[in-house]
Amino acid sequence: MKISEIEAALRSLDSQERLRAIAALRKCDAAVALPMLLTKVDDPEFLVRSFVAMGLRQS
């Protein structure tokens, strides 16, 4: 996924899209991924927040 696609997916109302975007951030540099992950720390979906926490732990 391109960065612009990841950003769009993170804004999606579909939690599955947001999960795919967070998974795609694993391939990005920490300098790019961290700010995007931090925007989803308070996501309404528990699974999305869990993926964010895992992503932040790996960065």
PQR file of N, CA, C, O and H, with PARSE charges and radii, in Angstrom:
ATOM      1  N   MET A   1       0.836  -1.181   0.000 -0.4000 1.5000
ATOM      2  CA  MET A   1       0.000   0.000   0.000 -0.0000 2.0000
ATOM      3  C   MET A   1       0.882   1.247   0.000  0.5500 1.7000
ATOM      4  O   MET A   1       1.914   1.294   0.669 -0.5500 1.4000
ATOM      5  N   LYS A   2       0.467   2.228  -0.743 -0.4000 1.5000
ATOM      6  CA  LYS A   2       1.154   3.516  -0.749 -0.0000 2.0000
ATOM      7  C   LYS A   2       0.722   4.299   0.493  0.5500 1.7000
ATOM      8  O   LYS A   2      -0.324   4.026   1.081 -0.5500 1.4000
ATOM      9  H   LYS A   2      -0.372   2.189  -1.286  0.4000 1.0000
ATOM     10  N   ILE A   3       1.536   5.263   0.873 -0.4000 1.5000
ATOM     11  CA  ILE A   3       1.240   6.081   2.056 -0.0000 2.0000
ATOM     12  C   ILE A   3      -0.119   6.762   1.926  0.5500 1.7000
ATOM     13  O   ILE A   3      -0.875   6.820   2.896 -0.5500 1.4000
ATOM     14  H   ILE A   3       2.385   5.485   0.395  0.4000 1.0000
ATOM     15  N   SER A   4      -0.434   7.273   0.750 -0.4000 1.5000
ATOM     16  CA  SER A   4      -1.728   7.943   0.563 -0.0000 2.0000
ATOM     17  C   SER A   4      -2.885   6.964   0.738  0.5500 1.7000
ATOM     18  O   SER A   4      -3.939   7.343   1.249 -0.5500 1.4000
ATOM     19  H   SER A   4       0.181   7.226  -0.037  0.4000 1.0000
ATOM     20  N   GLU A   5      -2.704   5.718   0.322 -0.4000 1.5000
ATOM     21  CA  GLU A   5      -3.738   4.694   0.500 -0.0000 2.0000
ATOM     22  C   GLU A   5      -3.885   4.323   1.970  0.5500 1.7000
ATOM     23  O   GLU A   5      -4.995   4.101   2.454 -0.5500 1.4000
ATOM     24  H   GLU A   5      -1.847   5.410  -0.093  0.4000 1.0000
ATOM     25  N   ILE A   6      -2.768   4.258   2.672 -0.4000 1.5000
ATOM     26  CA  ILE A   6      -2.808   3.953   4.103 -0.0000 2.0000
ATOM     27  C   ILE A   6      -3.542   5.062   4.857  0.5500 1.7000
ATOM     28  O   ILE A   6      -4.382   4.791   5.715 -0.5500 1.4000
ATOM     29  H   ILE A   6      -1.867   4.439   2.278  0.4000 1.0000
ATOM     30  N   GLU A   7      -3.215   6.310   4.525 -0.4000 1.5000
ATOM     31  CA  GLU A   7      -3.877   7.446   5.183 -0.0000 2.0000
ATOM     32  C   GLU A   7      -5.379   7.413   4.946  0.5500 1.7000
ATOM     33  O   GLU A   7      -6.159   7.659   5.866 -0.5500 1.4000
ATOM     34  H   GLU A   7      -2.533   6.529   3.828  0.4000 1.0000
ATOM     35  N   ALA A   8      -5.790   7.112   3.720 -0.4000 1.5000
ATOM     36  CA  ALA A   8      -7.223   7.050   3.396 -0.0000 2.0000
ATOM     37  C   ALA A   8      -7.893   5.903   4.151  0.5500 1.7000
ATOM     38  O   ALA A   8      -9.001   6.059   4.664 -0.5500 1.4000
ATOM     39  H   ALA A   8      -5.156   6.912   2.973  0.4000 1.0000
ATOM     40  N   ALA A   9      -7.228   4.762   4.218 -0.4000 1.5000
ATOM     41  CA  ALA A   9      -7.795   3.607   4.914 -0.0000 2.0000
ATOM     42  C   ALA A   9      -7.913   3.863   6.414  0.5500 1.7000
ATOM     43  O   ALA A   9      -8.858   3.394   7.048 -0.5500 1.4000
ATOM     44  H   ALA A   9      -6.327   4.635   3.802  0.4000 1.0000
ATOM     45  N   LEU A  10      -6.974   4.594   6.983 -0.4000 1.5000
ATOM     46  CA  LEU A  10      -7.052   4.920   8.405 -0.0000 2.0000
ATOM     47  C   LEU A  10      -8.236   5.819   8.713  0.5500 1.7000
ATOM     48  O   LEU A  10      -8.739   5.810   9.837 -0.5500 1.4000
ATOM     49  H   LEU A  10      -6.206   4.975   6.469  0.4000 1.0000
ATOM     50  N   ARG A  11      -8.691   6.592   7.739 -0.4000 1.5000
ATOM     51  CA  ARG A  11      -9.856   7.471   7.925 -0.0000 2.0000
ATOM     52  C   ARG A  11     -11.171   6.752   7.630  0.5500 1.7000
ATOM     53  O   ARG A  11     -12.242   7.310   7.867 -0.5500 1.4000
ATOM     54  H   ARG A  11      -8.282   6.598   6.826  0.4000 1.0000
ATOM     55  N   SER A  12     -11.108   5.540   7.126 -0.4000 1.5000
ATOM     56  CA  SER A  12     -12.297   4.790   6.731 -0.0000 2.0000
ATOM     57  C   SER A  12     -13.204   4.508   7.927  0.5500 1.7000
ATOM     58  O   SER A  12     -12.738   4.368   9.058 -0.5500 1.4000
ATOM     59  H   SER A  12     -10.238   5.086   6.934  0.4000 1.0000
ATOM     60  N   LEU A  13     -14.484   4.430   7.661 -0.4000 1.5000
ATOM     61  CA  LEU A  13     -15.445   4.038   8.689 -0.0000 2.0000
ATOM     62  C   LEU A  13     -15.428   2.528   8.922  0.5500 1.7000
ATOM     63  O   LEU A  13     -15.898   2.047   9.953 -0.5500 1.4000
ATOM     64  H   LEU A  13     -14.862   4.543   6.743  0.4000 1.0000
ATOM     65  N   ASP A  14     -14.889   1.792   7.970 -0.4000 1.5000
ATOM     66  CA  ASP A  14     -14.807   0.330   8.053 -0.0000 2.0000
ATOM     67  C   ASP A  14     -13.588  -0.074   8.878  0.5500 1.7000
ATOM     68  O   ASP A  14     -12.454   0.226   8.504 -0.5500 1.4000
ATOM     69  H   ASP A  14     -14.506   2.183   7.133  0.4000 1.0000
ATOM     70  N   SER A  15     -13.819  -0.749   9.988 -0.4000 1.5000
ATOM     71  CA  SER A  15     -12.711  -1.129  10.865 -0.0000 2.0000
ATOM     72  C   SER A  15     -11.743  -2.097  10.186  0.5500 1.7000
ATOM     73  O   SER A  15     -10.554  -2.103  10.506 -0.5500 1.4000
ATOM     74  H   SER A  15     -14.740  -0.993  10.292  0.4000 1.0000
ATOM     75  N   GLN A  16     -12.230  -2.904   9.265 -0.4000 1.5000
ATOM     76  CA  GLN A  16     -11.343  -3.822   8.544 -0.0000 2.0000
ATOM     77  C   GLN A  16     -10.354  -3.058   7.671  0.5500 1.7000
ATOM     78  O   GLN A  16      -9.200  -3.464   7.536 -0.5500 1.4000
ATOM     79  H   GLN A  16     -13.196  -2.899   9.005  0.4000 1.0000
ATOM     80  N   GLU A  17     -10.800  -1.967   7.087 -0.4000 1.5000
ATOM     81  CA  GLU A  17      -9.902  -1.112   6.300 -0.0000 2.0000
ATOM     82  C   GLU A  17      -8.833  -0.498   7.192  0.5500 1.7000
ATOM     83  O   GLU A  17      -7.662  -0.428   6.819 -0.5500 1.4000
ATOM     84  H   GLU A  17     -11.738  -1.638   7.197  0.4000 1.0000
ATOM     85  N   ARG A  18      -9.246  -0.055   8.368 -0.4000 1.5000
ATOM     86  CA  ARG A  18      -8.285   0.529   9.298 -0.0000 2.0000
ATOM     87  C   ARG A  18      -7.261  -0.514   9.752  0.5500 1.7000
ATOM     88  O   ARG A  18      -6.079  -0.203   9.899 -0.5500 1.4000
ATOM     89  H   ARG A  18     -10.197  -0.112   8.671  0.4000 1.0000
ATOM     90  N   LEU A  19      -7.716  -1.751   9.973 -0.4000 1.5000
ATOM     91  CA  LEU A  19      -6.796  -2.824  10.357 -0.0000 2.0000
ATOM     92  C   LEU A  19      -5.790  -3.116   9.247  0.5500 1.7000
ATOM     93  O   LEU A  19      -4.605  -3.316   9.515 -0.5500 1.4000
ATOM     94  H   LEU A  19      -8.676  -2.004   9.854  0.4000 1.0000
ATOM     95  N   ARG A  20      -6.255  -3.140   8.016 -0.4000 1.5000
ATOM     96  CA  ARG A  20      -5.345  -3.374   6.879 -0.0000 2.0000
ATOM     97  C   ARG A  20      -4.303  -2.263   6.788  0.5500 1.7000
ATOM     98  O   ARG A  20      -3.134  -2.520   6.499 -0.5500 1.4000
ATOM     99  H   ARG A  20      -7.217  -2.977   7.797  0.4000 1.0000
ATOM    100  N   ALA A  21      -4.730  -1.044   7.033 -0.4000 1.5000
ATOM    101  CA  ALA A  21      -3.801   0.086   6.979 -0.0000 2.0000
ATOM    102  C   ALA A  21      -2.751  -0.024   8.078  0.5500 1.7000
ATOM    103  O   ALA A  21      -1.569   0.221   7.840 -0.5500 1.4000
ATOM    104  H   ALA A  21      -5.680  -0.836   7.267  0.4000 1.0000
ATOM    105  N   ILE A  22      -3.180  -0.389   9.268 -0.4000 1.5000
ATOM    106  CA  ILE A  22      -2.235  -0.532  10.378 -0.0000 2.0000
ATOM    107  C   ILE A  22      -1.251  -1.652  10.086  0.5500 1.7000
ATOM    108  O   ILE A  22      -0.061  -1.524  10.374 -0.5500 1.4000
ATOM    109  H   ILE A  22      -4.140  -0.588   9.461  0.4000 1.0000
ATOM    110  N   ALA A  23      -1.732  -2.738   9.525 -0.4000 1.5000
ATOM    111  CA  ALA A  23      -0.838  -3.840   9.152 -0.0000 2.0000
ATOM    112  C   ALA A  23       0.159  -3.387   8.084  0.5500 1.7000
ATOM    113  O   ALA A  23       1.320  -3.795   8.111 -0.5500 1.4000
ATOM    114  H   ALA A  23      -2.698  -2.842   9.291  0.4000 1.0000
ATOM    115  N   ALA A  24      -0.277  -2.562   7.161 -0.4000 1.5000
ATOM    116  CA  ALA A  24       0.605  -2.076   6.099 -0.0000 2.0000
ATOM    117  C   ALA A  24       1.692  -1.156   6.651  0.5500 1.7000
ATOM    118  O   ALA A  24       2.757  -1.027   6.048 -0.5500 1.4000
ATOM    119  H   ALA A  24      -1.220  -2.230   7.139  0.4000 1.0000
ATOM    120  N   LEU A  25       1.435  -0.527   7.774 -0.4000 1.5000
ATOM    121  CA  LEU A  25       2.427   0.364   8.365 -0.0000 2.0000
ATOM    122  C   LEU A  25       3.663  -0.378   8.860  0.5500 1.7000
ATOM    123  O   LEU A  25       4.699   0.242   9.100 -0.5500 1.4000
ATOM    124  H   LEU A  25       0.569  -0.632   8.264  0.4000 1.0000
ATOM    125  N   ARG A  26       3.568  -1.687   9.016 -0.4000 1.5000
ATOM    126  CA  ARG A  26       4.735  -2.475   9.446 -0.0000 2.0000
ATOM    127  C   ARG A  26       5.897  -2.337   8.480  0.5500 1.7000
ATOM    128  O   ARG A  26       7.056  -2.456   8.877 -0.5500 1.4000
ATOM    129  H   ARG A  26       2.727  -2.191   8.821  0.4000 1.0000
ATOM    130  N   LYS A  27       5.594  -2.087   7.219 -0.4000 1.5000
ATOM    131  CA  LYS A  27       6.627  -1.980   6.187 -0.0000 2.0000
ATOM    132  C   LYS A  27       7.194  -0.569   6.061  0.5500 1.7000
ATOM    133  O   LYS A  27       8.117  -0.336   5.280 -0.5500 1.4000
ATOM    134  H   LYS A  27       4.652  -1.990   6.897  0.4000 1.0000
ATOM    135  N   CYS A  28       6.653   0.358   6.819 -0.4000 1.5000
ATOM    136  CA  CYS A  28       7.091   1.753   6.751 -0.0000 2.0000
ATOM    137  C   CYS A  28       8.134   2.041   7.823  0.5500 1.7000
ATOM    138  O   CYS A  28       8.228   1.332   8.825 -0.5500 1.4000
ATOM    139  H   CYS A  28       5.904   0.169   7.454  0.4000 1.0000
ATOM    140  N   ASP A  29       8.905   3.079   7.599 -0.4000 1.5000
ATOM    141  CA  ASP A  29       9.862   3.539   8.605 -0.0000 2.0000
ATOM    142  C   ASP A  29       9.106   4.021   9.834  0.5500 1.7000
ATOM    143  O   ASP A  29       7.965   4.474   9.734 -0.5500 1.4000
ATOM    144  H   ASP A  29       8.828   3.655   6.785  0.4000 1.0000
ATOM    145  N   ALA A  30       9.742   3.921  10.980 -0.4000 1.5000
ATOM    146  CA  ALA A  30       9.116   4.349  12.227 -0.0000 2.0000
ATOM    147  C   ALA A  30       8.736   5.828  12.188  0.5500 1.7000
ATOM    148  O   ALA A  30       7.716   6.218  12.757 -0.5500 1.4000
ATOM    149  H   ALA A  30      10.668   3.553  11.061  0.4000 1.0000
ATOM    150  N   ALA A  31       9.538   6.644  11.529 -0.4000 1.5000
ATOM    151  CA  ALA A  31       9.252   8.078  11.449 -0.0000 2.0000
ATOM    152  C   ALA A  31       7.942   8.356  10.727  0.5500 1.7000
ATOM    153  O   ALA A  31       7.280   9.358  10.999 -0.5500 1.4000
ATOM    154  H   ALA A  31      10.366   6.327  11.067  0.4000 1.0000
ATOM    155  N   VAL A  32       7.572   7.485   9.821 -0.4000 1.5000
ATOM    156  CA  VAL A  32       6.313   7.626   9.083 -0.0000 2.0000
ATOM    157  C   VAL A  32       5.176   6.941   9.833  0.5500 1.7000
ATOM    158  O   VAL A  32       4.076   7.483   9.936 -0.5500 1.4000
ATOM    159  H   VAL A  32       8.110   6.671   9.601  0.4000 1.0000
ATOM    160  N   ALA A  33       5.448   5.742  10.356 -0.4000 1.5000
ATOM    161  CA  ALA A  33       4.400   4.926  10.971 -0.0000 2.0000
ATOM    162  C   ALA A  33       3.911   5.471  12.312  0.5500 1.7000
ATOM    163  O   ALA A  33       2.710   5.463  12.582 -0.5500 1.4000
ATOM    164  H   ALA A  33       6.341   5.301  10.272  0.4000 1.0000
ATOM    165  N   LEU A  34       4.831   5.943  13.153 -0.4000 1.5000
ATOM    166  CA  LEU A  34       4.440   6.370  14.502 -0.0000 2.0000
ATOM    167  C   LEU A  34       3.364   7.449  14.528  0.5500 1.7000
ATOM    168  O   LEU A  34       2.380   7.298  15.252 -0.5500 1.4000
ATOM    169  H   LEU A  34       5.807   5.949  12.933  0.4000 1.0000
ATOM    170  N   PRO A  35       3.512   8.533  13.767 -0.5600 1.5000
ATOM    171  CA  PRO A  35       2.445   9.557  13.809  0.2800 2.0000
ATOM    172  C   PRO A  35       1.093   9.017  13.342  0.5500 1.7000
ATOM    173  O   PRO A  35       0.048   9.406  13.864 -0.5500 1.4000
ATOM    174  N   MET A  36       1.120   8.128  12.365 -0.4000 1.5000
ATOM    175  CA  MET A  36      -0.146   7.557  11.876 -0.0000 2.0000
ATOM    176  C   MET A  36      -0.762   6.630  12.915  0.5500 1.7000
ATOM    177  O   MET A  36      -1.976   6.647  13.121 -0.5500 1.4000
ATOM    178  H   MET A  36       1.969   7.811  11.941  0.4000 1.0000
ATOM    179  N   LEU A  37       0.067   5.821  13.571 -0.4000 1.5000
ATOM    180  CA  LEU A  37      -0.439   4.934  14.611 -0.0000 2.0000
ATOM    181  C   LEU A  37      -1.045   5.732  15.760  0.5500 1.7000
ATOM    182  O   LEU A  37      -2.085   5.361  16.303 -0.5500 1.4000
ATOM    183  H   LEU A  37       1.052   5.808  13.404  0.4000 1.0000
ATOM    184  N   LEU A  38      -0.400   6.808  16.118 -0.4000 1.5000
ATOM    185  CA  LEU A  38      -0.880   7.611  17.243 -0.0000 2.0000
ATOM    186  C   LEU A  38      -2.248   8.228  16.991  0.5500 1.7000
ATOM    187  O   LEU A  38      -2.963   8.547  17.941 -0.5500 1.4000
ATOM    188  H   LEU A  38       0.445   7.110  15.677  0.4000 1.0000
ATOM    189  N   THR A  39      -2.626   8.403  15.725 -0.4000 1.5000
ATOM    190  CA  THR A  39      -3.953   8.951  15.422 -0.0000 2.0000
ATOM    191  C   THR A  39      -5.057   7.951  15.728  0.5500 1.7000
ATOM    192  O   THR A  39      -6.223   8.334  15.826 -0.5500 1.4000
ATOM    193  H   THR A  39      -2.046   8.144  14.953  0.4000 1.0000
ATOM    194  N   LYS A  40      -4.711   6.671  15.882 -0.4000 1.5000
ATOM    195  CA  LYS A  40      -5.709   5.628  16.098 -0.0000 2.0000
ATOM    196  C   LYS A  40      -5.679   5.027  17.492  0.5500 1.7000
ATOM    197  O   LYS A  40      -6.323   4.008  17.743 -0.5500 1.4000
ATOM    198  H   LYS A  40      -3.764   6.360  15.803  0.4000 1.0000
ATOM    199  N   VAL A  41      -4.936   5.650  18.403 -0.4000 1.5000
ATOM    200  CA  VAL A  41      -4.858   5.134  19.775 -0.0000 2.0000
ATOM    201  C   VAL A  41      -6.237   5.094  20.434  0.5500 1.7000
ATOM    202  O   VAL A  41      -6.504   4.208  21.245 -0.5500 1.4000
ATOM    203  H   VAL A  41      -4.414   6.478  18.199  0.4000 1.0000
ATOM    204  N   ASP A  42      -7.100   6.023  20.104 -0.4000 1.5000
ATOM    205  CA  ASP A  42      -8.434   6.103  20.704 -0.0000 2.0000
ATOM    206  C   ASP A  42      -9.530   5.604  19.766  0.5500 1.7000
ATOM    207  O   ASP A  42     -10.687   6.004  19.897 -0.5500 1.4000
ATOM    208  H   ASP A  42      -6.884   6.743  19.445  0.4000 1.0000
ATOM    209  N   ASP A  43      -9.172   4.732  18.822 -0.4000 1.5000
ATOM    210  CA  ASP A  43     -10.158   4.196  17.880 -0.0000 2.0000
ATOM    211  C   ASP A  43     -11.294   3.501  18.649  0.5500 1.7000
ATOM    212  O   ASP A  43     -11.041   2.881  19.682 -0.5500 1.4000
ATOM    213  H   ASP A  43      -8.233   4.407  18.716  0.4000 1.0000
ATOM    214  N   PRO A  44     -12.532   3.594  18.164 -0.5600 1.5000
ATOM    215  CA  PRO A  44     -13.651   2.966  18.873  0.2800 2.0000
ATOM    216  C   PRO A  44     -13.597   1.428  18.876  0.5500 1.7000
ATOM    217  O   PRO A  44     -14.206   0.794  19.737 -0.5500 1.4000
ATOM    218  N   GLU A  45     -12.886   0.836  17.934 -0.4000 1.5000
ATOM    219  CA  GLU A  45     -12.816  -0.629  17.853 -0.0000 2.0000
ATOM    220  C   GLU A  45     -11.641  -1.165  18.671  0.5500 1.7000
ATOM    221  O   GLU A  45     -10.503  -0.724  18.511 -0.5500 1.4000
ATOM    222  H   GLU A  45     -12.391   1.351  17.234  0.4000 1.0000
ATOM    223  N   PHE A  46     -11.938  -2.124  19.550 -0.4000 1.5000
ATOM    224  CA  PHE A  46     -10.906  -2.719  20.398 -0.0000 2.0000
ATOM    225  C   PHE A  46      -9.791  -3.357  19.576  0.5500 1.7000
ATOM    226  O   PHE A  46      -8.616  -3.190  19.901 -0.5500 1.4000
ATOM    227  H   PHE A  46     -12.862  -2.482  19.680  0.4000 1.0000
ATOM    228  N   LEU A  47     -10.138  -4.080  18.525 -0.4000 1.5000
ATOM    229  CA  LEU A  47      -9.136  -4.768  17.719 -0.0000 2.0000
ATOM    230  C   LEU A  47      -8.190  -3.778  17.037  0.5500 1.7000
ATOM    231  O   LEU A  47      -6.991  -4.037  16.939 -0.5500 1.4000
ATOM    232  H   LEU A  47     -11.093  -4.215  18.261  0.4000 1.0000
ATOM    233  N   VAL A  48      -8.707  -2.671  16.576 -0.4000 1.5000
ATOM    234  CA  VAL A  48      -7.869  -1.639  15.962 -0.0000 2.0000
ATOM    235  C   VAL A  48      -6.901  -1.085  17.003  0.5500 1.7000
ATOM    236  O   VAL A  48      -5.711  -0.936  16.727 -0.5500 1.4000
ATOM    237  H   VAL A  48      -9.681  -2.460  16.656  0.4000 1.0000
ATOM    238  N   ARG A  49      -7.405  -0.781  18.194 -0.4000 1.5000
ATOM    239  CA  ARG A  49      -6.532  -0.276  19.260 -0.0000 2.0000
ATOM    240  C   ARG A  49      -5.462  -1.302  19.623  0.5500 1.7000
ATOM    241  O   ARG A  49      -4.326  -0.935  19.923 -0.5500 1.4000
ATOM    242  H   ARG A  49      -8.372  -0.902  18.418  0.4000 1.0000
ATOM    243  N   SER A  50      -5.817  -2.577  19.597 -0.4000 1.5000
ATOM    244  CA  SER A  50      -4.852  -3.641  19.893 -0.0000 2.0000
ATOM    245  C   SER A  50      -3.747  -3.683  18.848  0.5500 1.7000
ATOM    246  O   SER A  50      -2.571  -3.806  19.192 -0.5500 1.4000
ATOM    247  H   SER A  50      -6.740  -2.875  19.353  0.4000 1.0000
ATOM    248  N   PHE A  51      -4.114  -3.582  17.582 -0.4000 1.5000
ATOM    249  CA  PHE A  51      -3.112  -3.564  16.506 -0.0000 2.0000
ATOM    250  C   PHE A  51      -2.216  -2.330  16.638  0.5500 1.7000
ATOM    251  O   PHE A  51      -1.010  -2.408  16.405 -0.5500 1.4000
ATOM    252  H   PHE A  51      -5.069  -3.482  17.303  0.4000 1.0000
ATOM    253  N   VAL A  52      -2.799  -1.207  17.009 -0.4000 1.5000
ATOM    254  CA  VAL A  52      -2.016   0.015  17.210 -0.0000 2.0000
ATOM    255  C   VAL A  52      -1.008  -0.213  18.332  0.5500 1.7000
ATOM    256  O   VAL A  52       0.164   0.136  18.191 -0.5500 1.4000
ATOM    257  H   VAL A  52      -3.779  -1.143  17.199  0.4000 1.0000
ATOM    258  N   ALA A  53      -1.451  -0.791  19.436 -0.4000 1.5000
ATOM    259  CA  ALA A  53      -0.536  -1.046  20.557 -0.0000 2.0000
ATOM    260  C   ALA A  53       0.604  -1.969  20.132  0.5500 1.7000
ATOM    261  O   ALA A  53       1.754  -1.740  20.508 -0.5500 1.4000
ATOM    262  H   ALA A  53      -2.403  -1.074  19.550  0.4000 1.0000
ATOM    263  N   MET A  54       0.307  -2.993  19.364 -0.4000 1.5000
ATOM    264  CA  MET A  54       1.355  -3.892  18.874 -0.0000 2.0000
ATOM    265  C   MET A  54       2.315  -3.141  17.959  0.5500 1.7000
ATOM    266  O   MET A  54       3.527  -3.347  18.028 -0.5500 1.4000
ATOM    267  H   MET A  54      -0.627  -3.179  19.058  0.4000 1.0000
ATOM    268  N   GLY A  55       1.788  -2.282  17.112 -0.4000 1.5000
ATOM    269  CA  GLY A  55       2.629  -1.501  16.216 -0.0000 2.0000
ATOM    270  C   GLY A  55       3.528  -0.528  16.960  0.5500 1.7000
ATOM    271  O   GLY A  55       4.686  -0.335  16.590 -0.5500 1.4000
ATOM    272  H   GLY A  55       0.804  -2.115  17.056  0.4000 1.0000
ATOM    273  N   LEU A  56       2.994   0.082  18.006 -0.4000 1.5000
ATOM    274  CA  LEU A  56       3.792   1.010  18.789 -0.0000 2.0000
ATOM    275  C   LEU A  56       4.874   0.278  19.574  0.5500 1.7000
ATOM    276  O   LEU A  56       5.964   0.812  19.778 -0.5500 1.4000
ATOM    277  H   LEU A  56       2.053  -0.075  18.306  0.4000 1.0000
ATOM    278  N   ARG A  57       4.583  -0.917  20.006 -0.4000 1.5000
ATOM    279  CA  ARG A  57       5.566  -1.702  20.740 -0.0000 2.0000
ATOM    280  C   ARG A  57       6.736  -2.102  19.847  0.5500 1.7000
ATOM    281  O   ARG A  57       7.876  -2.174  20.306 -0.5500 1.4000
ATOM    282  H   ARG A  57       3.698  -1.351  19.841  0.4000 1.0000
ATOM    283  N   GLN A  58       6.454  -2.361  18.569 -0.4000 1.5000
ATOM    284  CA  GLN A  58       7.491  -2.801  17.637 -0.0000 2.0000
ATOM    285  C   GLN A  58       8.332  -1.648  17.134  0.5500 1.7000
ATOM    286  O   GLN A  58       9.441  -1.868  16.646 -0.5500 1.4000
ATOM    287  H   GLN A  58       5.528  -2.302  18.196  0.4000 1.0000
ATOM    288  N   SER A  59       7.838  -0.425  17.237 -0.4000 1.5000
ATOM    289  CA  SER A  59       8.571   0.733  16.705 -0.0000 2.0000
ATOM    290  C   SER A  59       9.675   1.180  17.612  0.5500 1.7000
ATOM    291  O   SER A  59      10.379   2.141  17.300 -0.5500 1.4000
ATOM    292  H   SER A  59       6.938  -0.246  17.633  0.4000 1.0000
TER
END
